[in-house]
């Protein structure tokens, strides 16, 4: 949906993207504004508030917004990886809790979270349950893999400054983990195919061996292409592959936009010279500028508009397009403070390039 905005609903768009990165509060709003014609931030507010879209830890152990009815399958597909990432970590070992003891707490915590609970609420519940203050890393582990979503209810980006947790939607037809993983892979290919074993492994943080077995089980229901380097690329039958000369309009992408993180081969969208600039050593993925479908710079919000730093020369027509995109972002941010401010320190260390202030001044 980056080649042309489409008139569709928030929930339908989230489903098309499969999973929208939501580590930063405003990122899913920017992501959807790039893809939905006539997008209004209040539409996503309403989808969160009404439970049609939920926010939870899923792929790559990061927060994503997904369609609520898809959460149970996605969570089941990711559960083994989420548990392993926390329960095999030395920091969890320092709690002195066993895996069995921690797993036994999951249904109790989920039952307690039948209504929204803060970290302090759950710490108090665990202290009462354990007879002493819970180890610091216990909740760190539980909140990652227990079936919990973030409870909406705080302005201005649907969630308040303090996270509140809520039991996830129940799944009366729970899938076995292997079937859930195959379902997630198919959904991934619907959004991002053609893609390789390594691409899905990167997107999900699943082991390549596990991914390969699941794709082999799906092979008869997929189409397989040979990639530029001879690698097998999988896709769904009838998947749309745009022609090479299809115009790709300029876009100002959200931090951690899902499309930028969907492939092991990041050069699909990020030229190798720019990769270490836009994907920081600590894992931050900066808000980027797309021209002709490739990252060519970064942007940040300011009180005067949208500042854009280009890493290469951009044609004047592309600057005109970016001016229009910046105007959309300024309107999006009107009355909603940007949440990227704490990342401003990286701006001072960017490579040299042309910098322009676009989009005019936001309303006070």
C-alpha positions in Angstrom: 0.0 0.0 0.0 3.0 2.3 -0.3 2.7 2.6 -4.1 -0.7 4.2 -3.8 -2.9 5.1 -0.8 -6.1 3.1 -0.7 -9.5 4.0 0.7 -9.9 1.3 3.3 -10.5 0.9 7.0 -7.9 0.9 9.7 -8.5 -2.8 10.6 -8.3 -3.9 6.9 -5.1 -1.9 6.4 -3.5 -3.4 9.6 -4.4 -6.8 8.2 -2.8 -6.0 4.9 0.4 -5.0 6.6 0.2 -8.2 8.7 1.7 -6.5 11.8 2.4 -2.8 12.3 5.4 -1.9 14.3 4.2 0.0 17.5 7.3 0.4 19.7 6.8 4.1 19.5 3.3 5.4 20.2 3.0 7.4 17.0 4.6 4.9 14.6 1.4 3.0 13.7 -0.3 6.3 13.0 2.4 7.4 10.6 2.5 3.9 9.0 -1.2 4.0 8.3 -1.2 7.6 7.2 1.3 6.5 4.5 -1.1 3.8 3.3 -4.7 4.9 3.8 -6.4 7.6 1.7 -8.1 10.0 4.0 -6.6 8.5 7.2 -7.7 10.1 10.4 -5.7 9.4 13.6 -9.0 9.2 15.5 -9.9 6.1 13.3 -6.9 4.2 14.8 -7.8 5.5 18.3 -11.3 4.0 17.8 -9.9 0.7 16.6 -7.7 0.4 19.6 -10.4 1.5 22.0 -13.0 -0.8 20.5 -10.6 -3.8 20.5 -10.6 -4.3 16.7 -6.8 -3.7 16.8 -4.6 -4.8 19.7 -1.0 -3.9 20.6 1.2 -6.6 22.1 4.7 -8.2 22.1 5.0 -10.5 19.1 7.6 -10.7 16.3 11.2 -9.9 17.2 10.0 -9.5 20.8 8.8 -6.0 19.9 5.4 -4.3 20.1 3.1 -4.7 17.1 -0.4 -3.6 16.3 -2.4 -6.5 14.8 -6.0 -7.3 14.0 -7.5 -8.6 17.2 -8.8 -11.8 15.6 -5.3 -12.6 14.3 -3.6 -12.1 17.7 -4.2 -15.6 19.1 -2.6 -17.4 16.1 0.3 -14.9 15.9 0.9 -15.3 19.6 0.8 -19.1 19.4 3.2 -19.1 16.5 5.6 -16.9 18.4 5.2 -18.3 21.9 8.1 -20.7 21.7 10.5 -18.0 20.6 9.1 -15.5 23.1 9.5 -17.9 26.0 13.0 -19.0 24.9 14.2 -15.4 24.5 13.3 -14.6 28.1 13.5 -17.9 30.1 16.8 -18.8 28.6 18.3 -15.4 29.3 20.8 -15.2 32.2 18.9 -12.2 33.5 15.9 -14.4 34.1 18.2 -17.0 35.8 19.1 -14.3 38.3 15.5 -14.3 39.6 16.0 -17.8 41.2 12.6 -18.8 39.7 12.4 -22.0 37.7 10.7 -22.2 34.3 8.0 -24.4 35.7 7.3 -22.0 38.5 7.1 -19.0 36.1 4.9 -20.9 33.6 2.5 -21.7 36.5 2.0 -18.0 37.2 0.8 -17.3 33.6 -2.8 -18.3 34.0 -3.1 -16.5 37.3 -1.6 -13.3 35.9 -3.9 -13.5 32.9 -6.9 -14.0 35.1 -5.9 -11.0 37.3 -5.6 -8.9 34.1 -9.2 -9.4 33.2 -9.4 -5.7 33.8 -6.5 -3.3 32.9 -3.5 -3.5 35.3 -0.4 -1.5 35.7 3.1 -2.8 36.4 2.6 -1.8 40.0 -0.7 -3.7 40.2 0.8 -6.9 38.9 3.8 -6.5 41.1 1.5 -6.3 44.1 -0.4 -9.3 42.9 2.8 -11.3 42.5 4.1 -10.2 45.9 0.9 -11.5 47.5 1.0 -14.7 45.5 4.8 -15.4 46.2 4.8 -14.1 49.8 7.6 -11.6 49.0 8.4 -8.9 46.5 8.7 -10.5 43.0 12.2 -10.7 41.5 12.7 -7.7 39.2 13.1 -9.8 36.0 10.0 -12.0 36.7 7.5 -9.5 35.2 10.0 -8.7 32.4 9.7 -12.3 31.4 6.0 -12.8 32.0 4.9 -9.7 30.1 6.8 -10.8 27.0 5.2 -14.2 26.5 2.0 -14.3 28.5 -1.1 -13.7 26.4 -1.5 -10.1 27.4 -2.2 -7.0 25.3 -1.7 -3.3 26.1 -4.9 -1.7 27.4 -5.9 1.5 25.5 -7.3 4.6 27.2 -4.6 7.3 27.4 -4.3 10.4 25.2 -2.9 11.4 22.8 -1.8 8.2 21.0 -4.4 5.8 22.4 -2.1 4.6 25.2 -0.9 6.6 28.2 2.6 7.1 29.4 2.3 4.2 31.8 1.5 0.8 30.1 -1.5 -1.1 31.4 -2.0 -4.7 30.6 -5.1 -6.7 29.7 -5.8 -10.4 29.1 -5.7 -11.0 25.4 -8.7 -12.1 23.4 -9.5 -15.8 24.0 -9.2 -18.3 21.1 -11.8 -21.0 21.2 -10.1 -22.8 18.3 -6.5 -22.7 19.5 -4.1 -24.0 16.9 -1.2 -26.3 17.6 2.1 -24.3 17.5 3.3 -25.8 14.2 0.0 -25.0 12.5 0.0 -21.5 13.9 3.5 -20.9 12.6 2.5 -22.1 9.1 -0.5 -19.7 9.3 1.8 -16.8 10.3 4.2 -17.6 7.5 1.4 -17.6 5.0 0.1 -14.3 6.3 3.7 -12.9 6.1 3.9 -14.0 2.4 0.6 -12.3 1.7 2.1 -9.1 3.0 5.7 -9.3 2.0 6.2 -12.2 -0.5 8.2 -13.2 -2.5 10.5 -13.9 0.4 13.2 -16.4 1.5 13.6 -18.6 4.5 16.0 -16.0 5.9 13.6 -13.2 5.3 10.8 -14.7 7.4 13.3 -15.8 10.0 14.5 -12.1 10.2 11.0 -10.7 10.3 9.9 -13.1 13.1 13.1 -14.0 14.9 12.4 -17.6 14.4 15.2 -20.1 13.8 15.9 -20.7 10.1 15.7 -24.5 10.6 12.2 -24.1 12.1 11.2 -21.7 9.3 12.6 -24.1 6.6 10.5 -27.0 7.9 7.3 -24.9 8.0 7.9 -23.7 4.5 8.5 -27.2 3.2 5.2 -28.3 4.7 3.6 -25.4 2.8 5.4 -25.8 -0.4 2.6 -27.5 -2.4 0.3 -24.5 -1.6 2.9 -21.9 -2.5 4.7 -20.7 -5.6 8.5 -20.7 -5.6 10.7 -18.3 -7.6 14.4 -18.3 -8.1 15.9 -15.1 -6.7 18.7 -13.0 -8.2 21.4 -15.1 -6.3 19.7 -18.5 -6.9 17.9 -18.4 -3.5 14.4 -19.8 -3.4 11.7 -17.1 -2.8 8.3 -18.2 -1.7 5.0 -16.5 -2.4 1.2 -17.1 -2.3 -0.5 -18.1 -5.6 -1.6 -15.0 -7.3 0.6 -12.7 -5.2 1.0 -9.3 -6.8 4.5 -8.4 -8.0 4.7 -4.9 -9.5 6.5 -4.3 -12.7 10.0 -2.8 -12.4 9.0 0.6 -13.8 6.0 1.2 -11.6 6.4 4.6 -10.0 7.0 4.6 -6.2 6.0 8.0 -4.8 8.0 9.6 -2.0 7.1 8.6 1.6 8.1 9.7 5.1 8.3 6.3 6.9 7.6 5.7 10.6 10.3 4.5 13.0 10.7 0.7 12.7 8.2 0.6 9.8 7.4 -3.0 9.2 8.4 -2.9 5.5 11.9 -1.9 6.4 12.3 -4.9 8.7 10.5 -7.5 6.7 13.5 -9.0 4.9 17.0 -10.3 5.8 18.1 -8.7 2.6 17.7 -5.1 3.7 19.0 -3.8 0.4 15.5 -4.4 -1.0 14.7 -0.9 0.4 17.8 0.3 2.2 21.0 0.8 0.1 24.0 -0.8 1.9 25.7 2.6 2.3 22.8 3.8 4.4 22.0 0.7 6.5 24.2 1.5 9.5 22.9 5.1 9.5 19.2 4.3 9.6 19.5 1.1 11.6 21.4 2.0 14.7 23.7 -0.3 16.7 21.2 -0.4 19.5 18.5 -1.6 17.2 16.7 1.7 16.7 15.4 2.2 13.1 15.1 5.8 12.3 12.2 7.5 10.5 13.3 7.3 6.9 12.7 9.0 3.6 11.7 6.8 0.6 12.2 8.1 -2.9 11.7 5.7 -5.8 11.2 2.9 -3.3 14.6 3.2 -1.6 15.7 4.9 1.6 17.6 8.1 0.7 17.5 10.0 4.0 15.8 10.5 7.4 13.4 12.9 8.9 12.3 14.2 12.3 9.5 16.4 13.5 10.2 19.9 14.8 8.2 22.8 16.1 8.6 24.5 12.6 7.6 21.5 10.5 9.4 18.3 9.3 13.2 18.4 8.9 14.5 16.1 6.1 18.1 15.2 5.7 18.9 13.6 2.2 21.9 11.4 1.9 22.0 11.9 -1.9 20.8 14.4 -4.5 17.0 14.2 -4.8 15.2 15.5 -7.9 13.1 18.6 -7.5 9.9 16.6 -8.3 10.7 14.3 -5.4 11.2 17.3 -3.1 7.7 18.5 -4.2 6.3 15.1 -3.2 8.0 15.2 0.1 6.7 18.7 0.8 3.2 17.3 0.3 4.0 14.3 2.5 5.3 16.6 5.2 2.1 18.6 5.1 0.2 15.4 5.9 2.5 14.6 8.8 2.1 18.1 10.2 -1.6 17.7 10.1 -1.3 14.3 11.7 0.7 15.8 14.6 -1.6 18.7 15.1 -2.5 18.5 18.8 -0.5 15.3 19.3 3.1 15.8 20.5 5.6 13.7 18.5 7.1 10.8 20.4 10.3 10.7 18.5 11.8 13.6 20.4 14.0 11.5 22.7 15.8 10.2 19.6 17.0 13.6 18.5 20.6 13.0 19.6 21.3 10.9 16.4 20.5 13.8 14.2 23.7 15.6 15.2 25.8 12.6 13.9 24.2 12.1 10.5 26.3 12.1 7.3 26.5 15.3 5.4 23.7 16.0 3.0 21.0 18.5 2.0 18.6 19.4 4.8 15.2 21.0 4.2 12.4 22.0 6.5 9.1 20.9 5.0 5.5 21.1 5.8 5.2 24.5 7.4 4.5 25.2 11.0 2.2 23.1 13.1 -0.8 24.8 14.8 -0.2 25.5 18.4 
